[in-house]
Amino acid sequence: MASTTITTVGSLEAIITEARTAAHEAANRKLGELGSDWGACGFAWVNLYEHNGKKLDGRSKMGKLLKQAGVKQDYTRAFQIWNPSGVHAQNVDVLEAGARAAADVLRSFGFEAYAGSRLD
């Protein structure tokens, strides 16, 4: 994992946009492979825990930038991007593919990022 310095909300928003774009493409690819939205219903997201080895906290510089960029904290206080693909599908496999792609992009910018999902 490369150490990446992010100093402005604009640069962070560009990274999040890149992650969402990758998620959207991956989810649509998976939807195309499946041929339909049929299958197990569920949700997917990406949780962010650290950046460049430093724990993310709502009071830290990166935590404040994430909040400014519209990334919210979940009930565990992890920063979370819900349905990063933006694909309006219910199939959990489709949404998970998008979340994994987004997490991969975020990791490339120094975040400790994990895709998560659950069945509905």
C-alpha positions as CSV (number, residue, x, y, z in Angstrom):
1,M,0.0,0.0,0.0
2,A,1.4,3.4,-1.0
3,S,1.4,6.3,1.4
4,T,-0.7,9.1,-0.1
5,T,-1.0,12.6,1.1
6,I,-4.5,14.1,0.8
7,T,-4.7,17.7,1.9
8,T,-7.9,19.0,0.4
9,V,-11.5,18.0,0.3
10,G,-11.3,18.3,-3.5
11,S,-8.5,15.8,-3.9
12,L,-10.4,13.4,-1.5
13,E,-13.6,13.9,-3.6
14,A,-11.7,13.0,-6.7
15,I,-10.5,9.7,-5.1
16,I,-14.0,8.9,-3.9
17,T,-15.3,9.6,-7.4
18,E,-12.7,7.3,-8.9
19,A,-13.7,4.6,-6.4
20,R,-17.4,5.0,-7.2
21,T,-16.7,4.9,-10.9
22,A,-14.7,1.6,-10.5
23,A,-17.6,0.3,-8.3
24,H,-20.2,1.2,-10.9
25,E,-18.3,-0.5,-13.7
26,A,-17.6,-3.6,-11.7
27,A,-21.3,-3.9,-10.6
28,N,-22.6,-3.5,-14.1
29,R,-20.1,-6.1,-15.4
30,K,-21.3,-8.5,-12.7
31,L,-24.9,-7.7,-13.7
32,G,-24.1,-8.4,-17.3
33,E,-22.5,-11.8,-16.3
34,L,-25.6,-12.8,-14.4
35,G,-27.9,-11.6,-17.1
36,S,-30.5,-10.4,-14.6
37,D,-31.0,-8.9,-11.2
38,W,-32.5,-12.2,-9.9
39,G,-30.7,-13.8,-7.0
40,A,-30.1,-13.2,-3.3
41,C,-31.2,-9.7,-2.2
42,G,-28.9,-7.6,-0.1
43,F,-26.8,-4.5,0.5
44,A,-23.1,-3.6,0.2
45,W,-20.8,-0.9,1.4
46,V,-17.2,0.0,2.1
47,N,-15.8,0.8,5.5
48,L,-12.7,2.9,6.0
49,Y,-10.7,2.4,9.2
50,E,-7.2,4.0,8.6
51,H,-5.3,6.2,6.3
52,N,-1.6,5.8,5.9
53,G,-1.5,3.7,9.1
54,K,-3.4,6.2,11.2
55,K,-6.7,5.3,12.7
56,L,-9.6,7.4,11.2
57,D,-11.4,9.5,13.8
58,G,-14.0,12.1,13.3
59,R,-11.8,14.7,15.0
60,S,-8.7,13.9,12.9
61,K,-7.7,15.9,9.8
62,M,-8.6,13.0,7.5
63,G,-11.8,12.4,9.4
64,K,-12.9,16.0,9.0
65,L,-12.0,15.8,5.2
66,L,-14.1,12.7,4.9
67,K,-17.0,14.4,6.6
68,Q,-16.7,17.4,4.3
69,A,-16.7,15.0,1.3
70,G,-20.0,13.6,2.5
71,V,-18.7,10.3,3.9
72,K,-20.6,9.4,7.1
73,Q,-19.7,7.3,10.1
74,D,-21.7,4.2,10.9
75,Y,-22.8,3.1,14.3
76,T,-19.3,1.7,15.0
77,R,-17.8,5.1,14.1
78,A,-16.2,3.6,11.0
79,F,-16.4,5.8,7.9
80,Q,-18.7,4.2,5.4
81,I,-19.6,4.6,1.8
82,W,-23.0,2.9,1.3
83,N,-23.6,1.2,-2.1
84,P,-20.6,2.8,-3.7
85,S,-21.6,1.6,-7.2
86,G,-24.8,3.5,-7.2
87,V,-26.4,0.7,-9.2
88,H,-30.0,0.2,-8.4
89,A,-30.0,-3.5,-8.1
90,Q,-31.0,-5.8,-5.3
91,N,-28.7,-8.7,-6.1
92,V,-26.1,-8.8,-3.4
93,D,-23.5,-10.3,-5.8
94,V,-23.8,-7.3,-8.0
95,L,-23.5,-4.8,-5.1
96,E,-20.6,-6.7,-3.5
97,A,-18.6,-6.6,-6.8
98,G,-19.0,-2.9,-6.8
99,A,-18.0,-2.5,-3.1
100,R,-14.9,-4.7,-3.6
101,A,-13.8,-2.6,-6.6
102,A,-14.3,0.6,-4.6
103,A,-12.3,-0.8,-1.7
104,D,-9.5,-1.7,-4.1
105,V,-9.2,1.9,-5.4
106,L,-9.4,3.3,-1.8
107,R,-6.6,1.0,-0.7
108,S,-4.4,2.2,-3.5
109,F,-4.6,5.7,-2.0
110,G,-3.5,4.5,1.5
111,F,-6.8,3.7,3.1
112,E,-7.5,0.6,5.1
113,A,-10.8,-0.2,3.3
114,Y,-13.0,-3.3,3.3
115,A,-16.1,-4.2,1.4
116,G,-19.0,-5.4,3.5
117,S,-22.4,-6.8,2.7
118,R,-25.5,-8.4,4.2
119,L,-28.5,-10.3,2.9
120,D,-31.9,-8.6,3.1
